[in-house]
Amino acid sequence: MNKPPVVVMPPAGGCVGDWRGWYLNTHCGCCITAWSIDRMIEQRQLPTWQLLSAAVARMRCRHCGERVHQATLRDDRYSGAPGMPHRRMGIVVPVLEDLLQG
């Protein structure tokens, strides 16, 4: 049986405001949380010109207090969710600390 080709997306860059209408799945040590970029801008009072990777690097989990160590942008809140049919790959957001180390 032929498998569909794997599409590797380049890391997401740009400013927070460039990704309005998208969703961000953040991974820490205990859970995965889905954020609307629009909601993030409003609730965290993020300037839309701030680098997305810098905004992600500042985020902490509400449950365990750990910093986000991985984040993925999705064009739909439920795309890529476990158990959902037709899962699509998201766009990986490099965390600023990772960019400075590598």
Helices and strands as residue ranges (DSSP letters): G 16-19, E 23-27, E 32-36, H 37-43, H 52-58, E 70-74, E 91-93, H 96-101
